Amino acid sequence: NIAAVTQQSMRAAIGIVPQDTVLFNDTILFNLSYARPAASEAEIINAARKAHIHHFIESLPDGYETVVGERGLKLSGGEKQRICIARALAANPELIICDEVTSALDQLVAEGILELLQNLQNKLQVSYLFITHDLATVKAISDEIVVMLQGRIVEQGVKKEILTPPHHEYTELL
């Protein structure tokens, strides 16, 4: 019943991993705890482990106290995405929205991120909503697909139904 949904309860239920990762010119610990400031350091580290970024962070001279620079300029694209995934996990959401999560990454790093998300989906009680133009992302991780064209839903179904012929006029857009 959406009558019981508040802005606060909605924010608590959703984690976001955007295309353009937003990191502050602050420590990794601050950036990881941003989604849930009340999270303990142990919860933050656990989220970093789940996102496969903990060992990288620990390898840095200042570890979790490393300042990442404006917009995370001291990190690679894959490292920033993993930190953003860890931040979403630290919030302990029921739904993680991934908006073009692999679009700015090279193919090898993108495949690693998708594999990570798929493994997390299998281990955690979390659902994903992927917003993407990338067919590889759709094929790799989606259970159900909603195809939108010019703001309208034109098809909806499971992966096998949507990705097999007959091809529709919008298939080339995938």
C-alpha positions in Angstrom: 0.0 0.0 0.0 1.7 3.2 -1.2 -0.2 5.2 1.4 2.3 4.0 4.0 5.3 5.0 1.9 7.2 8.1 3.0 10.1 9.9 1.4 12.3 8.5 4.2 11.1 4.9 3.8 11.5 5.1 0.1 15.1 6.4 0.4 15.9 3.6 2.9 14.6 0.9 0.6 16.6 2.0 -2.5 20.3 2.1 -3.3 21.5 3.8 -6.5 24.5 3.0 -8.6 24.5 5.8 -11.3 26.4 6.0 -14.6 28.4 8.9 -13.4 29.6 7.9 -10.0 29.3 10.7 -7.5 32.2 10.8 -5.1 33.1 13.6 -2.7 36.5 15.0 -2.2 36.7 13.2 1.1 37.8 9.8 2.5 36.8 6.5 1.1 35.1 5.8 4.4 33.0 9.0 4.2 32.0 8.2 0.6 31.0 4.6 1.5 29.0 5.7 4.5 27.2 8.6 2.7 24.2 6.4 1.9 23.7 5.4 5.5 25.7 7.6 7.9 24.6 5.5 10.9 26.3 2.4 9.5 29.1 1.1 11.6 32.6 0.8 10.3 32.2 -3.0 10.3 29.1 -2.7 8.1 31.0 -0.4 5.7 33.9 -2.8 5.5 31.5 -5.7 5.0 29.9 -3.8 2.1 33.3 -3.1 0.6 34.2 -6.8 0.8 30.9 -7.7 -1.0 31.7 -5.2 -3.7 35.3 -6.7 -4.1 36.9 -3.4 -3.3 38.1 -4.0 0.3 41.5 -5.4 -0.6 42.2 -2.5 -3.0 41.3 0.0 -0.2 43.5 -1.8 2.3 46.4 -1.7 -0.2 46.3 2.1 -0.2 48.7 3.8 2.2 45.9 5.5 4.1 43.3 2.7 3.6 39.8 3.8 4.3 41.1 7.2 5.2 42.4 7.8 1.7 41.0 11.0 0.1 39.7 10.2 -3.4 39.9 13.7 -4.9 37.2 15.7 -6.5 34.7 13.3 -8.1 37.0 10.5 -7.3 39.7 11.6 -9.7 42.4 9.5 -7.9 40.5 6.3 -8.8 39.9 4.3 -12.0 36.4 4.0 -13.4 36.0 0.4 -12.1 37.2 1.4 -8.6 34.7 4.2 -8.5 31.9 1.9 -9.6 32.8 -0.7 -7.0 32.9 2.0 -4.3 29.5 3.2 -5.5 28.2 -0.4 -5.4 29.6 -0.8 -1.8 27.9 2.4 -0.8 24.6 1.1 -2.1 25.1 -2.2 -0.3 26.0 -0.3 3.0 22.6 1.2 2.9 21.2 -2.3 3.0 18.4 -1.6 0.5 15.7 -3.9 -0.8 16.2 -2.5 -4.4 19.4 -1.3 -6.1 18.8 0.8 -9.2 21.7 0.6 -11.7 21.6 3.3 -14.2 24.0 2.6 -17.2 26.3 1.1 -14.6 28.8 -0.2 -17.2 28.6 2.4 -19.9 31.7 4.3 -19.0 33.9 1.3 -18.4 36.0 -0.8 -20.8 34.7 -4.2 -21.7 36.8 -6.2 -19.3 36.0 -4.0 -16.3 32.3 -3.9 -17.3 32.2 -7.7 -17.4 33.7 -7.8 -13.9 31.1 -5.4 -12.6 28.3 -7.4 -14.1 29.7 -10.7 -12.7 29.9 -9.0 -9.3 26.3 -7.8 -9.4 25.1 -11.2 -10.6 26.9 -13.0 -7.7 25.5 -10.4 -5.2 22.0 -11.0 -6.6 22.4 -14.7 -6.0 23.7 -14.2 -2.4 21.7 -11.3 -1.1 18.0 -10.6 -0.7 18.1 -7.6 -3.1 16.4 -6.9 -6.4 18.0 -4.8 -9.2 16.5 -2.4 -11.7 18.8 -1.9 -14.6 18.4 1.1 -16.8 20.6 0.4 -19.8 21.0 0.5 -23.6 23.7 -2.3 -23.4 22.4 -5.6 -24.6 25.3 -7.4 -22.8 24.0 -6.1 -19.5 20.5 -7.3 -20.3 21.7 -10.7 -21.4 24.0 -11.1 -18.4 21.8 -10.3 -15.5 18.2 -9.7 -16.3 15.4 -12.0 -15.3 12.6 -9.9 -16.7 13.0 -7.2 -19.4 10.9 -4.1 -20.0 11.5 -2.6 -23.4 10.7 1.1 -23.7 10.5 3.1 -26.9 9.9 6.9 -26.9 8.7 6.7 -23.2 6.3 3.8 -23.7 6.5 0.2 -22.7 6.4 -1.7 -25.9 7.2 -5.2 -24.6 7.7 -6.9 -21.3 8.7 -10.5 -20.5 11.4 -12.9 -19.4 14.8 -12.8 -21.1 14.2 -15.8 -23.3 10.9 -14.4 -24.7 12.3 -10.9 -25.4 15.7 -11.7 -26.8 14.6 -14.4 -29.3 13.1 -13.8 -32.8 10.8 -12.7 -34.2 12.6 -9.3 -34.1 10.5 -6.2 -33.7 11.0 -2.8 -35.2 12.8 -1.6 -32.0 15.2 -4.6 -31.7 18.0 -2.7 -33.4 17.7 -0.1 -30.6 18.8 -2.8 -28.1 
